[in-house]
Amino acid sequence: MSFNKDVRADTGRVRSSRGGKGAAVGGGLGLVALLIYMFTGVDLSGVLGGGGGEQTQEEGTQDFSHCQSGEDANEFTDCRMIYTADALDQYWGAALPEQADIEYQMPGFELFENSVSTGCGNATSAVGPFYCPPDASVFLDMGFFDQLESQLGAENAPLAQMYIVAHEWGHHIQNQQGTMSTIDRQGTGPESDGVRLELQADCYAGMWVGQAATVVDPDSGATFLEPPTRDQVNDALDAAAAVGDDRIQAGAGQEVDPHTWTHGSAEQRQRWFVTGYEQGSMAACDTFATDQL
């Protein structure tokens, strides 16, 4: 899915920071932790927290002055993140009040290197993209996109990247709805509240992908994005499958155990993305109202 060349975005929309290497999370997060927690939006206390030693963080480390147009967003990943955030803001700014009677509040969005300090604790890049409810913010180390391909087997394609961001935005929508504060975060399994939360975020991401080509940039009057091709949608579906609990467990050489799932199977994640993509409504994405996930 490509941005139209005429669209413009506010480069101040996205923050950036660089933390000290190894300054973070106690316990040493390796590949298994990355795979399990990369899409967490529920409770990061198990993998984030006061690491040994002092955390240092330098703000405003990235220069976004080269992100001037949709063409730049199509060429550069950091620009793509800025323009994706703007497109998501415009979409949910209309969809959330219309469909849920809730006024949309923009989440924070921070691109970090090495480590970052958040209201959920200190995180290294090993945690992957995550949403922190106390900060109402999405955090992303863009090095994750390379890991998406090299370690998880999904194509590091533009729409796969945008799906990842849209999924985390979905957690922000859930936070605004009050869902994140009312569910049982401790349970696991294919029908647990945690899995339902993740699948709903996938569905919300699908909603945006399905309708993003109709969202107008108020600055230029052009739509943000061109309609996605089938191949591009498949890139997003591949990314959704790559982070299914069954694929993660199998890829880590573990026995596939549905009782331990926290995010849903590859099939579930793809199916709920498609539900949002095809139906385009928050009502259709109510994973908490169905017995069949």
Secondary structure, DSSP 8 states (H G I E B T S, - for coil): --B-TT----GGGSEEEEE-TT-S-TT---HHHHHHHTT--S-GGGT-B--SS---EEE--S--TT--SHHHHHH-HHHHHHHHHHHHHHHHHHHHHHHHS------EEEEEESEEEETTEEEEGGG-SEEEGGGTEEEE-TTHHHHHHHTT-----HHHHHHHHHHHHHHHHHHHHT-TTTS-SS--STTSHHHHHHHHHHHHHHHHHHHGGG-B-TTTSSBSB----HHHHHHHHHHHHHTSHHHHHHHTT----GGG-SS--HHHHHHHHHHHHHH--TTTT-GGG-S--
